[in-house]
């Protein structure tokens, strides 16, 4: 079966659903996600559809502040590495093309940015602006 590039909201939903299906059962990062999200997976997935739709398709549907909620989680570099490995594998399994490559690139950039910002939030006595 030939793969196509990420091109619409259905592709985003397929990517997000497949990826977070893997996350939920992952023995390393799954427990962190499942403990935080609990029974709110449908709501979380909707936010992720909007997030990736905004990032990859330039359709501005996401409005949120992703950093403060993540700052409360017990996550470190190795958790981001697992997230990225699962994300890249999922993208590669489902899609190929420039937007799929951009998804992986954005994932890596976000992981780096998240780690820097989370460390800053955790070290700062002040409430984050974003």
MODELLER restraints for C-alpha pairs under 7 A, 6 or more apart:
rsr = mdl.restraints
at = mdl.atoms
rsr.add(forms.Gaussian(group=physical.xy_distance, feature=features.Distance(at['CA:3:A'], at['CA:94:A']), mean=6.53, stdev=0.5))
rsr.add(forms.Gaussian(group=physical.xy_distance, feature=features.Distance(at['CA:3:A'], at['CA:95:A']), mean=5.22, stdev=0.5))
rsr.add(forms.Gaussian(group=physical.xy_distance, feature=features.Distance(at['CA:3:A'], at['CA:96:A']), mean=5.93, stdev=0.5))
rsr.add(forms.Gaussian(group=physical.xy_distance, feature=features.Distance(at['CA:4:A'], at['CA:95:A']), mean=5.37, stdev=0.5))
rsr.add(forms.Gaussian(group=physical.xy_distance, feature=features.Distance(at['CA:4:A'], at['CA:96:A']), mean=5.61, stdev=0.5))
rsr.add(forms.Gaussian(group=physical.xy_distance, feature=features.Distance(at['CA:4:A'], at['CA:97:A']), mean=6.84, stdev=0.5))
rsr.add(forms.Gaussian(group=physical.xy_distance, feature=features.Distance(at['CA:5:A'], at['CA:95:A']), mean=5.17, stdev=0.5))
rsr.add(forms.Gaussian(group=physical.xy_distance, feature=features.Distance(at['CA:5:A'], at['CA:96:A']), mean=4.95, stdev=0.5))
rsr.add(forms.Gaussian(group=physical.xy_distance, feature=features.Distance(at['CA:5:A'], at['CA:97:A']), mean=4.75, stdev=0.5))
rsr.add(forms.Gaussian(group=physical.xy_distance, feature=features.Distance(at['CA:5:A'], at['CA:99:A']), mean=6.23, stdev=0.5))
rsr.add(forms.Gaussian(group=physical.xy_distance, feature=features.Distance(at['CA:5:A'], at['CA:100:A']), mean=5.97, stdev=0.5))
rsr.add(forms.Gaussian(group=physical.xy_distance, feature=features.Distance(at['CA:6:A'], at['CA:12:A']), mean=6.92, stdev=0.5))
rsr.add(forms.Gaussian(group=physical.xy_distance, feature=features.Distance(at['CA:6:A'], at['CA:95:A']), mean=6.42, stdev=0.5))
rsr.add(forms.Gaussian(group=physical.xy_distance, feature=features.Distance(at['CA:6:A'], at['CA:99:A']), mean=5.81, stdev=0.5))
rsr.add(forms.Gaussian(group=physical.xy_distance, feature=features.Distance(at['CA:6:A'], at['CA:100:A']), mean=5.92, stdev=0.5))
rsr.add(forms.Gaussian(group=physical.xy_distance, feature=features.Distance(at['CA:9:A'], at['CA:53:A']), mean=6.53, stdev=0.5))
rsr.add(forms.Gaussian(group=physical.xy_distance, feature=features.Distance(at['CA:12:A'], at['CA:49:A']), mean=6.14, stdev=0.5))
rsr.add(forms.Gaussian(group=physical.xy_distance, feature=features.Distance(at['CA:12:A'], at['CA:52:A']), mean=6.69, stdev=0.5))
rsr.add(forms.Gaussian(group=physical.xy_distance, feature=features.Distance(at['CA:12:A'], at['CA:53:A']), mean=6.58, stdev=0.5))
rsr.add(forms.Gaussian(group=physical.xy_distance, feature=features.Distance(at['CA:13:A'], at['CA:49:A']), mean=5.85, stdev=0.5))
rsr.add(forms.Gaussian(group=physical.xy_distance, feature=features.Distance(at['CA:15:A'], at['CA:91:A']), mean=6.80, stdev=0.5))
rsr.add(forms.Gaussian(group=physical.xy_distance, feature=features.Distance(at['CA:16:A'], at['CA:45:A']), mean=7.00, stdev=0.5))
rsr.add(forms.Gaussian(group=physical.xy_distance, feature=features.Distance(at['CA:16:A'], at['CA:48:A']), mean=6.81, stdev=0.5))
rsr.add(forms.Gaussian(group=physical.xy_distance, feature=features.Distance(at['CA:16:A'], at['CA:49:A']), mean=6.66, stdev=0.5))
rsr.add(forms.Gaussian(group=physical.xy_distance, feature=features.Distance(at['CA:19:A'], at['CA:86:A']), mean=6.92, stdev=0.5))
rsr.add(forms.Gaussian(group=physical.xy_distance, feature=features.Distance(at['CA:19:A'], at['CA:87:A']), mean=6.16, stdev=0.5))
rsr.add(forms.Gaussian(group=physical.xy_distance, feature=features.Distance(at['CA:19:A'], at['CA:90:A']), mean=5.88, stdev=0.5))
rsr.add(forms.Gaussian(group=physical.xy_distance, feature=features.Distance(at['CA:23:A'], at['CA:29:A']), mean=6.58, stdev=0.5))
rsr.add(forms.Gaussian(group=physical.xy_distance, feature=features.Distance(at['CA:23:A'], at['CA:30:A']), mean=5.17, stdev=0.5))
rsr.add(forms.Gaussian(group=physical.xy_distance, feature=features.Distance(at['CA:24:A'], at['CA:30:A']), mean=4.51, stdev=0.5))
rsr.add(forms.Gaussian(group=physical.xy_distance, feature=features.Distance(at['CA:24:A'], at['CA:33:A']), mean=6.90, stdev=0.5))
rsr.add(forms.Gaussian(group=physical.xy_distance, feature=features.Distance(at['CA:24:A'], at['CA:34:A']), mean=6.45, stdev=0.5))
rsr.add(forms.Gaussian(group=physical.xy_distance, feature=features.Distance(at['CA:29:A'], at['CA:79:A']), mean=6.29, stdev=0.5))
rsr.add(forms.Gaussian(group=physical.xy_distance, feature=features.Distance(at['CA:47:A'], at['CA:62:A']), mean=6.95, stdev=0.5))
rsr.add(forms.Gaussian(group=physical.xy_distance, feature=features.Distance(at['CA:50:A'], at['CA:61:A']), mean=5.17, stdev=0.5))
rsr.add(forms.Gaussian(group=physical.xy_distance, feature=features.Distance(at['CA:50:A'], at['CA:62:A']), mean=4.71, stdev=0.5))
rsr.add(forms.Gaussian(group=physical.xy_distance, feature=features.Distance(at['CA:51:A'], at['CA:62:A']), mean=4.97, stdev=0.5))
rsr.add(forms.Gaussian(group=physical.xy_distance, feature=features.Distance(at['CA:53:A'], at['CA:59:A']), mean=5.82, stdev=0.5))
rsr.add(forms.Gaussian(group=physical.xy_distance, feature=features.Distance(at['CA:53:A'], at['CA:61:A']), mean=6.98, stdev=0.5))
rsr.add(forms.Gaussian(group=physical.xy_distance, feature=features.Distance(at['CA:54:A'], at['CA:60:A']), mean=4.60, stdev=0.5))
rsr.add(forms.Gaussian(group=physical.xy_distance, feature=features.Distance(at['CA:54:A'], at['CA:61:A']), mean=5.84, stdev=0.5))
rsr.add(forms.Gaussian(group=physical.xy_distance, feature=features.Distance(at['CA:54:A'], at['CA:62:A']), mean=6.08, stdev=0.5))
rsr.add(forms.Gaussian(group=physical.xy_distance, feature=features.Distance(at['CA:56:A'], at['CA:99:A']), mean=6.70, stdev=0.5))
rsr.add(forms.Gaussian(group=physical.xy_distance, feature=features.Distance(at['CA:56:A'], at['CA:103:A']), mean=6.73, stdev=0.5))
rsr.add(forms.Gaussian(group=physical.xy_distance, feature=features.Distance(at['CA:65:A'], at['CA:130:A']), mean=5.96, stdev=0.5))
rsr.add(forms.Gaussian(group=physical.xy_distance, feature=features.Distance(at['CA:67:A'], at['CA:114:A']), mean=6.97, stdev=0.5))
rsr.add(forms.Gaussian(group=physical.xy_distance, feature=features.Distance(at['CA:67:A'], at['CA:118:A']), mean=6.82, stdev=0.5))
rsr.add(forms.Gaussian(group=physical.xy_distance, feature=features.Distance(at['CA:67:A'], at['CA:130:A']), mean=6.93, stdev=0.5))
rsr.add(forms.Gaussian(group=physical.xy_distance, feature=features.Distance(at['CA:71:A'], at['CA:118:A']), mean=5.25, stdev=0.5))
rsr.add(forms.Gaussian(group=physical.xy_distance, feature=features.Distance(at['CA:71:A'], at['CA:121:A']), mean=6.69, stdev=0.5))
rsr.add(forms.Gaussian(group=physical.xy_distance, feature=features.Distance(at['CA:71:A'], at['CA:122:A']), mean=6.61, stdev=0.5))
rsr.add(forms.Gaussian(group=physical.xy_distance, feature=features.Distance(at['CA:80:A'], at['CA:111:A']), mean=6.09, stdev=0.5))
rsr.add(forms.Gaussian(group=physical.xy_distance, feature=features.Distance(at['CA:84:A'], at['CA:107:A']), mean=6.73, stdev=0.5))
rsr.add(forms.Gaussian(group=physical.xy_distance, feature=features.Distance(at['CA:84:A'], at['CA:108:A']), mean=6.79, stdev=0.5))
rsr.add(forms.Gaussian(group=physical.xy_distance, feature=features.Distance(at['CA:88:A'], at['CA:104:A']), mean=5.80, stdev=0.5))
rsr.add(forms.Gaussian(group=physical.xy_distance, feature=features.Distance(at['CA:91:A'], at['CA:100:A']), mean=6.42, stdev=0.5))
rsr.add(forms.Gaussian(group=physical.xy_distance, feature=features.Distance(at['CA:121:A'], at['CA:128:A']), mean=6.41, stdev=0.5))
